[in-house]
């Protein structure tokens, strides 16, 4: 899989259910997440707009808890 942070990561497909990703732009940590409410909302949106999807992917980019914590410690010590 190619991500917007420029990193290519590999995921196995066998026995791997659909999931979305949280990606830390600072350390590169990738967290696989499943949220039934998000999936339901995506289904409602597709139905509302008469859209017939083949597949979808959701990747959220930001800073993980550990990186934010490190950043706060660094800023305090400046």
C-alpha positions in Angstrom: 0.0 0.0 0.0 1.2 3.4 -0.9 0.5 6.2 1.6 0.7 10.0 1.3 3.6 10.1 3.7 5.7 8.6 0.9 6.1 5.2 2.7 5.1 1.9 1.1 3.8 -0.6 3.6 2.7 -4.2 3.0 -0.4 -5.8 4.4 -1.4 -9.4 4.1 -4.8 -10.0 2.5 -5.6 -13.5 3.6 -8.1 -13.5 6.5 -7.7 -9.7 6.8 -11.0 -8.0 7.2 -11.6 -4.4 6.0 -10.1 -1.8 8.2 -9.0 1.9 8.1 -5.7 3.4 9.1 -4.4 6.1 11.5 -0.9 7.1 10.4 1.5 9.2 12.5 3.3 11.7 10.3 6.1 12.1 12.8 7.2 8.5 13.7 5.4 6.6 11.0 3.3 4.5 13.3 0.3 2.8 11.6 -2.8 1.7 13.5 -5.4 -0.4 11.9 -8.9 0.5 13.1 -12.4 -0.8 12.6 -15.4 1.3 13.5 -18.9 0.0 12.8 -20.4 3.6 13.0 -18.0 4.9 10.3 -18.8 2.0 8.0 -22.6 2.6 8.5 -22.2 6.3 7.7 -20.2 5.5 4.6 -23.0 3.2 3.5 -25.6 5.8 4.1 -23.6 8.4 2.1 -23.2 6.0 -0.8 -26.9 5.2 -0.8 -27.9 8.9 -0.5 -25.9 9.7 -3.6 -26.7 6.6 -5.5 -23.1 5.5 -5.5 -22.1 1.9 -6.1 -18.5 1.4 -4.7 -16.1 -1.3 -5.7 -13.9 -0.7 -2.7 -12.9 2.1 -0.3 -10.0 3.1 1.9 -9.8 5.7 4.7 -6.4 6.9 6.0 -6.2 9.6 8.7 -2.9 11.4 9.1 -1.8 13.2 12.3 0.4 12.8 15.3 0.1 9.8 17.6 -0.1 10.1 21.4 3.5 9.3 22.0 4.8 11.9 19.5 2.5 14.6 20.9 3.7 13.7 24.4 7.4 14.0 23.3 6.7 17.3 21.6 5.1 18.7 24.8 8.1 17.7 26.8 10.5 19.3 24.3 8.5 22.5 24.3 8.5 22.7 28.1 12.3 22.3 28.3 13.0 25.1 25.8 
